[in-house]
Amino acid sequence: MFAGHDAVLSGGRDFYVTVLGGTSVRRPPTASLVSQLLRGSPGQPDHPQCTFVTVFGGTSLMWPTLSEEYLALRDALQAGSLTLEDWDRLAVVAGGGGPVRILSLTLFGSFEGDQLPREEKELDDLALQRHLGEIPESAVQILTMAIGQRGHQRLTAVRQAIVSGRSAGGGTRPPLQPGTPS
């Protein structure tokens, strides 16, 4: 109330209330949420749900950068906590908004549930990860084309970049071995 707040969206059933202030919430990478769904307990809901109530304020929900999405999916695949079949089945649900259901009620304010990182941020992150050898050039080219895309197109580009990166060597990072800390 009467202030601002930055948070990271969790994969549970969260409830956010903003009154006369501003809230900025970052989505975790989609691969993290899908992995969390796969590890869920039998009594846990199929998909996490977040509810936002905003009164006389503003709330924005920000996508991770394409680099963050790529690295999280690559790491989950290497660790064996996720398969591409799981990604196809669970990541591109709810109209391409990812595996978290978003509900919102806004009175005399604003709610932006699909905000993208700035183009400069996306390009800087991709250039850095390419320079570090974490993302191969072929994957960077695919991800660059997805800048500014939302939903299915964004998540499909991440998947295509992963497949392309695998055929190009996937970066210089060695695969994780069982029992090795990440």
N, C-alpha and C positions, 0 to 999 in steps of 0.2 A: 504494500500500500504506500502511495506517495513516493515511490522510489523506482529504481531500475534493478534488474536482476538478470544475470547470465547463468545458464544451466546447460547440462548435457542431458538429452532425453535418455531415459532408461528403457529397458525392455519390459517393464511391468505395467501395472494399471496405475498410471499417474494422474493426478488432478492438479492443475495449475490455475491459480486465481490471481488476476492483476486488476488492481483498483487504483485509478489515478496515477499510473506509472507505466513503465515499459518492461517487457520481458523478452529476452532473446534466448532461444533454445536451439542448440545444435543437435542434429540427428547424429547418432553414431553411424559408422559405416554399415551398410546393409548386410554385409557378410557376418558382422558381429551379431546382429539381431537374428539372422537366420540360424547361426550356430546356437544361439541361446534358445531359440524355439525347438531345435532338434534335441537339446539337452533337457528340455522341460520335463517336469514331473507329470504323471497321469492326471492329476487334479487341476493342473494349470490350464488357463484358457488357450485356445488354438492360436490366437494372435493377440499380442499386447494392444492395449487401448489407452490412449491419452486424451484427457478432456481438458479443454482450455476455456475458462470463463474470463472475459475481459470487459471491464466497465470503466469508461472514461480513460482509456489507456490504449496501449499498443502492444501486440504480441507478434513475434516473428519466429518462424520455424525454418532453420537453415540446413540445406543439404551439405554433406561433407564434400570436400573437393574430389575430383575424379582420381587424383593420385591416392588420396586416402582410401577411396573405394577399391581401387585396383590393388593396393598393397594389402588391405584387409582380406580381400578375396584370395589373393595369391597365398598369403600366410595360412588362411584357414584350409585351403586345398592341400598345401604342403604338410600341415599338421594332421590332416585326415579328419578334421572336425566337420568338414563340409565336402560335398561332391558337387559337380556341375549340375547333376540331376536335381539335387536338393535346391540349388540356386534357382534353376528353372522353375521348379515347383512352388517355392516359397517366396522368392525375392520379388517377383513381378506380379504382385497381387494388389488388390484394392486400387485398380486403375493406374498401376505403376508408381504408387506412392510408397512402395516398400511394404514390409510386413507389419508395420504398426498402423492400427486404425486411429484416425484423428477425428475427434468431435470438438466442435467449438460453438460457443455462444458469446456474441459480442454486442454490447450495448454502448452506444456513443463512443466508439473507438474503432480500432482496426485490428484485423488478424490476417497475417500473411503466412499461410501454411506451406508454401512451396517456394521459398526464397532460395536462390542459387548464389554460390560464391561469385564475387566479381571476376570478370574475365582476366584481369591482371593477376589476381591471386591464383587462378587455375593455371595460367601459363607459367608463372613463377614456380609453383609447386612441381609442375611437370618437368620444367627445365632442371630444377634442382635434383629431382629423382633420376632423371636421365643422366645427369652429370655424375651422380653417385653410383650409377650402374644398377640401380634398383628396378628401373623400368626400361626395357629395351626400346630402341627407336621405333620399331614397327608398332608397338603398343602405344607409344606416345603419339604417333600419327593418328591412330584410331581415336584415342581419347581427346586429342585436340579437336577433332571434328565433332565431338559430342559436347563441347563447351556451349552452354546456353540451352542445352536440351533438358527436358524434364521427364520424369516417370519412366515408362517402358524404354524410350529411346536412350536415356542416360544409362539405365541398368543393362540394356542389351549391348551398348558400346563397351561397358566394363567387361562383360563376358567375352565379347569378340577380342578385346585387347588381351585378355588372359590367354585365350586360345592362340592368338598371334604370338604372344610373349613366350609361350611354351615351345612353339616351333622355332623361335629365335633364341632360345636358351634361357628365357625368363629372368635375365639380369644376372649379376655376378654373385648373388647371395646363395650360399650352398643350401641344399634341402635340409630341413630339420630331421634329426635322427631321434627315435624314441628315447625319452629320458633326458634329452638335451634342453636346457633352458632356452627360451626364445629371446 
